[in-house]
Amino acid sequence: MSYSSDDENRPGECDWCHDDRGICDRFIVLDEDQRFSIKLEETFDVHTLIPCFARRYVLERMGFEDHESFETKKIILSTHHGVDFQVKLYNAQSVTHFGCKNWEALCKMYGFDEGMLVTMDLGDPTIEQERPTIFVLVDTPPILPPSYFHSSKNVRKMVDRTYYTEGSELTYQEKNHLVGFCTDLENYNVYNRTPQHYGQYVPLVHVLNYGNYHGDTLIIPNDCVPHLMYTRGSLHVLNIHPGRPTNLNCPYRVSKRSGGMIIKEWKKCMDSRKELLGSNIQRRAKIGDRMIAILHNGESGSTSFYAILP
């Protein structure tokens, strides 16, 4: 095993798998003969090498016949959150690695970062698996739901750009509502042939409170206000999901100081009875509710698409 290091007092980096923990040149057995960890490097989401000390165990358990030949197998990476990804495991003469769209999706789903240690479990070696499976042991819940990865590229971009105000963060299960809302907006625009939006959609997840809603006025942060908005005008306020659309009009102005949008006459939107996202319950919006909103600005004018979360 070959190692290189710029500091004699620090473990060297393996020349094959680039693991810098100094363990590839030692005879290491897997924890309970089935678990090992991978240290994520800079390009981990597109190319993650199996540490040399664990490589032969992985190849044997995953059914690779020749450990020194080029071969690719599709295996299952499974988590205890009930999420399974079919990924490609590539083997070459001296290295074995993950690297495909589904591996990238798994990394994004759990918010993996460079330098993290990810523990993998090959399963009980005395029990034959129906299909080659490695269990990924992650303590933290996902940050994105599976529906995100089944949505369009445009919807995924919207979800990635979402702006959360304080206290409005969504769990990964609740982000199903966000994915659904963005998908409905995309479908609405296609069906109605909505003229192109100036700039990019930036979804807002907002907690309605007396700091942003007071009197008859709602304040939208400047991060979510589209480019080229008139400083004053009329805003169509449209609840497109679920049920029959509710279209209201509210005057607005853009603050010169903060760049945020101040929407007047918002009380009529609060009083509009609508179904909550993902629920059959119909009611008015109230203080403490979380709202999803997207501002559209294009040739057809300015529109605020919104819905209330359960």
N, C-alpha and C positions, 0 to 999 in steps of 0.2 A: 504494500500500500504506500502510495507516494503522498507526502504532505508538503505544503509550503507555508511559511509564516514570516512576516516582517519583524516579529517580536518574539524573542526566544522564550519569554515568560508567558506567552499566550499560546493556547492550543492552535495548531496549524489547521489550514483549510484543506480538506480532502481534494486532491486533484481530479477525482472522478465525480463525486456527487456534490462537492463544494460545501459539505457540512463542516462547520468550524468548531464543533464541540470536542474534537480530539478523541473520538470514540471509534472511528472506522478502522484504526490500526490495532484495535484490541479485540479479543474474542468475546463478543457480546452475545448473550442469549436474550431472547425476547422476554419481557415481563410475563410471567405465567405461561410462557411458550406461545404467546399470541399477540402481545401488544408492543408497539414501538411508537416513537414520536418523530415527526418531521419538522425541521425548522424552516419556515417559509422565507425564501430569498426575495430579492427585488422583483423578479419577473414570475413570481409563484403562480399567478392566475393563468398564465399561458404555458408554463413549463415548470413542473415540480418534480425533482429527482427523488427517488427512493434512496435513503441512506444505504451505503454499501453494507453495513453490518446487518441490515434487515432484508437486503435484496434477495438473497437465496431463499429465505422463508416465504417471501411474497410470491416469488416465481413458482415455488413448489406448490403452495396452497392454491394459487390461481390457475394451475394446470399448464404452465409453460414446460414443454418437453426438453428443449435445448436452451440452456441459460446463456449461451454465447452466440445465438443467432438472432437475426432480425425477425421479430414477430409482434403482432398487435392483437390484443384480446379485448373484448368488451366485458367489463365487470360492473358490478353494482356497488356503489358507495351509499351506505344506509346510515341514517341518524335516528336517535331515539325519539325525534319529533315526528316520526312517520314519513320522512322525506327520503325517497330513493332517487338516485341519479345514475343512469347508465353512462359510464365514461370509458374512454379508451386508455388502456395501459400499454405503453410502448416499451419494447425491449430491444436493446442493441447488444453489441459484443461485451461492453463493459458497464453500461448504465441502463437503468429502467426509470421511466418517468410517466406522470400524468400530463395530459395536454390536449384539451379539446374544448368545444363550446360548453359542454355540460360540466366539465371540471371548473371552467371559468364561472359558470352560473352558480355552482355550489359555493365557491369562494365569495361571490358577491352576496349570495343569500344570507350567509353568516357573518359578513363583514370582516373576513380575514384580512390581516395586515402583515406587512413585512416584519420579520423577527418573531412572529408568534410560533409557539410550539403546538402542533396539532397531533393528538394521539389517535392512532389507528389500531383497530383490533381485528385480527385475522380469524377470530372465532376459535372454538374448541377444536384442536387438531384431531381429536378422536371421533368427531361427528362429521360425516360427509355432507357437504352443502349441495342443495339442489342446483344452485347456480353460483358461480364465483362471486363472493360478496366480501367486502371489507367494511367494517363498521367504523364510522367516524365519530369519535367521542368528543362532543362539544358541550360545554356546561351552559353556555349562553343560548337563549332562544334565537331563532332567525330574525333578521331585520327586514326581510322581504318575503311575501307569500309566494307559493307556487304559481298563482294566477299571474303574477308579474312576468314570469318567464314564458307564459303562453300568450301574452298580449303582443300587440304590434310594436315595432321599433319606435314609432311616434309616441305611443302611450308610455313606453318605458322611459323615454326622454322626459316626458312631462312629470312622471313620478319622481325621477331623479332630481328634477329642478324644484320640487315642492318646497315652499317656504312655510316653516312652522313658527307661530308666535308662542310666547312662553306659556307652558302648560297645555299645549295642544298636540303634543307628540302622540303618534299612533303606534300601537303594537303591530306586530307583523300580521296578526289576524285582522285587525282593523284596517290595515292597508289594502285588504281586499275591496273595501268600500271605495278607497281612493282609486284603485285600478279600474273598478267598475265605472266610477264617475267619469274618469278620463276617457274610457272606452265609449261611454254613451255620448260624450261630447264629440269625439271623433266621428261616430256614426251619425250624429245629428248634423254635423257640418257636411258630411258626404251626401246625406239624404236631401238636405235643403240647399246644397250647392252654395254654402256660405262663402262669400268672397274672402280672399286670403287675408290672414292676420298680419299686421305689421309687427315683425319681431317674433319672439318666442313666447309660448304660453308658460306662465309661472304659477302653478296652482298654489293656493293659500289654504292652510288649515288654521282656523282662527277660533279662539274661545270668545264667545260673546260675553263681555263684561262691561262694567261701568267706565272702564278706561278707554275702550274703543267704541262703545255704543252708549250714547247719552243724549237725552232729549229725544230728538228724532233723527239723529245723525250717526252714521257708521263710518269708521276710519279704516282705510285699507293701507297697509305699509307700502312705502315707495318701491320696495323690491318687486312688488307684484303689479305695479302700474305699467302698462305697455308704453313703448316709445311712441312719440308723435301724437300723444293725446292732447286735445285742446285743453286749455287751462280751465275752461268752463263749458258745460254742455248738458245734454240729456242722456241718461244711461238707461238702456233696456235691461231690466232685471228679470232673468228667465230661470225658472226651476224646471229642468227638463227630465228629472229622474227622481222618483218613479212616478208613473201615472201621467195624467194629462198635463201638458206644460202650462205654467202660470207666467204670464208676461205682464210685467208692470214697468212703469217709467218713473225714474227718479232724477232730479237735478243733481249735478255734482260740480265740484271744483277741485283743482289740484293745488295743494299748498306750495307756495313759493319757497317756504322755509324748509320743510321736511321732504317735499316731493311726494308725500302721501296723498291719497284720494279721499276726499270728504264727500260722502254720499248723503244727501238730505232726503227727508221723507221716507226713511227706512222702516218706520213703524208699520206701514202697510205691508211690507214684506214679512215682518215679524208676525203680523196678524193673519197672514195667508196660511190656511190649514193645508198641510201637505204630509204625505207619508215620509217617515224617516227612512234613510238609506238602509236597505236590507231588512225592512220591517213593514208590517201591514198597519202599524199604528199611525193614525193621522192626528196631528195636533199643530198648534202654533209654536213658533220658535220662542225660546225664553232665555233669560240671562243664565249663563253657565253652559249652554249648548255649544258644541263644536260644529263649525260650519266649514264646508269645502267650497271655495269660490275660484273661478278663473275669469279674468278680464280679457275680453276680446276687443280689438280695435282694428277696423279695416274699412273698406269702401262702403260697407253696409251700415257703418256707424259703430257705436260703442255698446257693448253688451257685457253684463255680469251674469255668468252662469253660476248657480249655487245650489247647494243642498245641505240639509241638516243631518248630522251623524246621530245614530242612536245613543 
